[in-house]
Amino acid sequence: MPSLRFAVNSDIGRAAGTSKATYAVAVQLRVPLFQGGRVRGRFQQAVAGLAAERAEIEDLRGGLSTR
C-alpha cells in the first residue's frame, strides 16, 4: 500500500537555554511498484495451504468412517 510520512525537527543542543533554532521538514512518499507478484504469490500460497488442510480433513473423515 502507498504511504506518506512527515517528519519535523527543530532546536538542536544539549540544554534548552543553549539550544539553537534549526528547522528541518521532510516528506516521504512510498509507492511500491513491484509488490504485485509478491502479493499474488502470498495469495497462491495461502490458497494451496487451505487446499492441503481441506484434503487432510477429508482424509481424517474417510479414516473415521471406515472404522
N, C-alpha and C positions, 0 to 999 in steps of 0.2 A: 504494500500500500504506500502511496506517496505520503511524505511527511514534511512538515515545516517547523523549524526550530528558530527561536530567538535567543540571543544572549546579550546581556548588558553588563558592563563592568565600569566602575568609577572609583576614585580615590585609591591611591597607592601609597603605602607607607607602613611603618611599624606601630604607630600610635595615632589616635585621632587628631591630636594637636600638631603633629609633624607631617601629616599626610599631604600629598599633592593631588590636586584635582585633575584627573585624567578621565577620558571617556572613550569607550570602545563599544561599538554596536556591531553585532554580527547577525546575519540571517542565513540559514542553511535550508535549501530545498532539496529533498532527496526524491528522485523518481526512478525506481528500479526498472530498468529496461529489459533485463534478461531473466525475469522471475517466472515467466510463463511456463517454461519447461520444468522448472523446479516444482512449481505448484501442481502441474499436471502429473509429474512423477509421484509426488506425495499422495495425490488423489488415487492414482492407479495402485499404489502400494496399499492404501487403506482398503480399496475395493477387493484386492487379492486377499488381504488378511481376513476380511469379512467372509469371503467365499470359503476360505480354509476353515474358519470357525463353524460356519454352517455345515460344511462337509463333516467335520468332527462330531457335531451334534447328531447328524443323521446316522453316522457310524455307531454312536452310542445308543441311539434309539433302535437301530437294527439289532445290536447285540442284546438289548434288553428284551426285545420281542421274541427272540429265538430261545430264551431260557425258560 
